[in-house]
Amino acid sequence: MENKTGKYFKYAIGEIILVVIGILIALSLNNWNSERLSTERNDALLLKLSKELDLNIERAATLDSLWWGSFTNRLRFTDSLSTILDNNMMASHLDYIVSQPIFFVNTFNLNTSVFEELKNTGSLYAIGTDSLVTEIQRYYQLCDRESFYNLNYSENCIVLQQKCFEGFIDFKYMYLRDPEQAVIHHTWISDPRASEYIHFRQYVSSARNHSELMSNKLKGIIKESRKLKEKIDAERNGKNFN
């Protein structure tokens, strides 16, 4: 009986050990699978974020290109106008002066949907290293700040534009329909000390400064977008993502 009892306990202990080992293996497999799924999910989110940065690079490059409605194109135009106004307008300048819009509100409209998804789902702080998360937050704060500055400086231009309604804006309206009558009714174009001339010069100067500032900010956004893309790529490659 004692021999049988000893064998029974040895068998029971062996069964318990096997059960414990099975549980540990199952937990290990479950943890490994959970970690794999989390890694793949983070990889997919980082890839989406990288593509969003590509869209922002494309958007900023378009606004800073020689496209007709870009800040760079407007900078060139207003820079030429400033030179003309500083040296007194002449009849030969009038066609050029009314040839393009001097100012319009051109919003940045940068993409932030993936970043908002990361914040709203609580995925931001688990997507990568702390340094990468910090860089992602800093980048989108930069985008918000530069977009705000653009609209804020736009308001300054709009205020000066309103002072030109009876001067340049009315002159342009008339000139595009009847150049001779426009010159007859707007004698200020040949008088640099006339209030309309001064307001127009201030308006052009403000639009020029705004265009130059926004062009530089857009170049900065492109640079920061590329830097963040490099850090995202390094994060993904460091984790052996395919």
Secondary structure in CASP SS format (residue, H / E / C, confidence):
PFRMAT SS
TARGET T0000
AUTHOR 0000-0000-0000
METHOD secondary structure of the structure
MODEL  1
M C 1.00
E H 1.00
N H 1.00
K H 1.00
T H 1.00
G H 1.00
K H 1.00
Y H 1.00
F H 1.00
K H 1.00
Y H 1.00
A H 1.00
I H 1.00
G H 1.00
E H 1.00
I H 1.00
I H 1.00
L H 1.00
V H 1.00
V H 1.00
I H 1.00
G H 1.00
I H 1.00
L H 1.00
I H 1.00
A H 1.00
L H 1.00
S H 1.00
L H 1.00
N H 1.00
N H 1.00
W H 1.00
N H 1.00
S H 1.00
E H 1.00
R H 1.00
L H 1.00
S H 1.00
T H 1.00
E H 1.00
R H 1.00
N H 1.00
D H 1.00
A H 1.00
L H 1.00
L H 1.00
L H 1.00
K H 1.00
L H 1.00
S H 1.00
K H 1.00
E H 1.00
L H 1.00
D H 1.00
L H 1.00
N H 1.00
I H 1.00
E H 1.00
R H 1.00
A H 1.00
A H 1.00
T H 1.00
L H 1.00
D C 1.00
S C 1.00
L C 1.00
W C 1.00
W C 1.00
G C 1.00
S C 1.00
F H 1.00
T H 1.00
N H 1.00
R H 1.00
L H 1.00
R H 1.00
F H 1.00
T H 1.00
D H 1.00
S H 1.00
L H 1.00
S H 1.00
T H 1.00
I H 1.00
L H 1.00
D H 1.00
N C 1.00
N C 1.00
M C 1.00
M C 1.00
A H 1.00
S H 1.00
H H 1.00
L H 1.00
D H 1.00
Y H 1.00
I H 1.00
V C 1.00
S C 1.00
Q C 1.00
P C 1.00
I C 1.00
F C 1.00
F C 1.00
V C 1.00
N C 1.00
T C 1.00
F C 1.00
N C 1.00
L C 1.00
N C 1.00
T C 1.00
S H 1.00
V H 1.00
F H 1.00
E H 1.00
E H 1.00
L H 1.00
K H 1.00
N H 1.00
T C 1.00
G C 1.00
S C 1.00
L H 1.00
Y H 1.00
A H 1.00
I C 1.00
G C 1.00
T C 1.00
D H 1.00
S H 1.00
L H 1.00
V H 1.00
T H 1.00
E H 1.00
I H 1.00
Q H 1.00
R H 1.00
Y H 1.00
Y H 1.00
Q H 1.00
L H 1.00
C H 1.00
D H 1.00
R H 1.00
E H 1.00
S H 1.00
F H 1.00
Y H 1.00
N H 1.00
L H 1.00
N H 1.00
Y H 1.00
S H 1.00
E H 1.00
N H 1.00
C H 1.00
I H 1.00
V H 1.00
L H 1.00
Q H 1.00
Q H 1.00
K C 1.00
C C 1.00
F H 1.00
E H 1.00
G H 1.00
F H 1.00
I H 1.00
D H 1.00
F H 1.00
K H 1.00
Y H 1.00
M H 1.00
Y H 1.00
L C 1.00
R C 1.00
D C 1.00
P H 1.00
E H 1.00
Q H 1.00
A H 1.00
V H 1.00
I H 1.00
H H 1.00
H C 1.00
T H 1.00
W H 1.00
I H 1.00
S H 1.00
D C 1.00
P C 1.00
R C 1.00
A C 1.00
S H 1.00
E H 1.00
Y H 1.00
I H 1.00
H H 1.00
F H 1.00
R H 1.00
Q H 1.00
Y H 1.00
V H 1.00
S H 1.00
S H 1.00
A H 1.00
R H 1.00
N H 1.00
H H 1.00
S H 1.00
E H 1.00
L H 1.00
M H 1.00
S H 1.00
N H 1.00
K H 1.00
L H 1.00
K H 1.00
G H 1.00
I H 1.00
I H 1.00
K H 1.00
E H 1.00
S H 1.00
R H 1.00
K H 1.00
L H 1.00
K H 1.00
E H 1.00
K H 1.00
I H 1.00
D H 1.00
A H 1.00
E H 1.00
R H 1.00
N H 1.00
G H 1.00
K C 1.00
N C 1.00
F C 1.00
N C 1.00
END
